Amino acid sequence: MLRSVAGQGEGGPLYEQVAAHVAGLIGKGTLRAGQRVPSVRRLSEQLDVSISTVLEAYRQLEVRGLIEARPQSGYYVRPDYLRRPHSGTTPPEPATRRLPLEPAPVECADRVMRVMLAARQRDLVPLGAAVPAPEFLPTAELGRHLARAARTFAAETTSYDFPPGSLALRQQVALRLIEAGLACGAEDVLITSGSTEAMMLALKAVTRPGDTVAVESPTYYGLLPLLEALGLEAVEVCTNPRTGMCVESLEALLARGPAVKVVVLMPSGHNPLGGIMPDEHKERIADLLGARGIAVIEDDTYGELAFQPRRPRCLKAFDRHGGAILCGSFSKTLAPGYRVGWIVPGKFRPEVQKLKLVLSLATASPTQQAVADYLASGAFERHLRRLRRVYQDQLALLAEGVARHFPEGTRATRPVGGHLLWVELPEGCDALALHDQALAEGVSIAPGPIFSATGRFGNCLRLNGAVLWSPAVDHALAVLGRLIRRQLG
Ligand SMILES: Cc1ncc(COP(=O)(O)O)c(C=O)c1O
């Protein structure tokens, strides 16, 4: 009986008594951080309660942050660091500055590549690249779907899956986009090798060399080498950490030229700022561009990772002119190495489909099948709910760490989605130099200038929060703090 084991009195639902019993074991240190708690079946037998009672108790403990579910492995006591009550002390937010709105050729691929390659060095505390740690992803579960796909669809998975790609996956993507306010069918979706390829296809479909592209400032650094490779000019538009690209600045740019061919935006989860554009802004921008026949490419890579009950609506949902192209990916939610992304190209579909065939023939078949199978299993929604909580938690710890270790005058964003923190250091700091100094001490960061076509944000950096918080991460922030202070003299 529960009472005899746990020493609980009557009163309160049974699941609460079970939760209190397990919480007590954690509190006393009988179950320690990182340890597996008894399986649901075992505890139900031990305490003579039903499976559903134990499941509900574990759900309660998960919500309280005491334990976490690891797919196909069971429940574990969360590391002490994650259970530490948040101090709530975070740095103030960065300000947004108006920019001159002048187009310029993009010549930064070498700098971006150098930083990306340096981040591959072994044994780094990986605060640079926006790559989720494998422990946050349903790696084992996905692996089983991959094996099943290879077994069950041997012919399909060893053959080319020509554009538009797997029908089963396109159906699942279209289903998920209903939540984003988009009523599209499988026939509107094309599968790509990540959103990088989706963006390349979109840009190539709507531009010619020499055209001007309006981008957010700061923007995702992977976009800039694409612009450079296509011979495009970039004009940077100031971007608010909370609300995204400044609509007034965009209006001013369109009113007095130069001729902008396309605008690239991340309205539903910005990298690196972590903001979400309000629906009114999305609608204004969709109307503004649609009325002028200017295309918009929406990078929705973080769209499923907003810390709010409903997934944000995409800008394309407000597009009445058909000029919006939506690009997405499973890289931040499932597995970056699977290289599965998608594009909803709207009226540019024939051109995009042709380009996809010309440039890569097909996306790898086994991972398309595996992701389709995983999505159809219904596990994704549960995984996402947990992932958003984990990312939010990790970001809070990261921001507190920055407040603890970085010098006064440091500012940081308050992300409402994703897993990235943008940090503005006091004037006089050199983030590119800091990048090299930090690497030499085993810490990677993403320096601010790679997020700008013209090397702005010299005193800013981006930190990846999708790394399990640990004493090593805390120490890495202390190292950065020391290096920053040394720069300030
Ligand atoms: C905003 C944004 N877009 C696109 C990508 C590239 O994603 P994928 O792995 O799907 O090519 C990333 C990866 O960091 C990203 O942050």
The ligand as an ORCA input file, in Angstrom:
! r2SCAN-3c Opt
* xyz 0 1
  C      17.219     30.584    -39.011
  C      17.845     29.380    -39.610
  N      17.532     29.057    -40.863
  C      18.069     27.981    -41.444
  C      18.955     27.161    -40.777
  C      19.522     25.968    -41.472
  O      18.763     24.849    -41.153
  P      18.854     23.468    -41.925
  O      19.668     22.567    -41.065
  O      17.429     23.029    -42.007
  O      19.451     23.673    -43.249
  C      19.309     27.467    -39.470
  C      20.296     26.651    -38.742
  O      20.891     27.070    -37.788
  C      18.734     28.601    -38.869
  O      19.043     28.939    -37.617
*
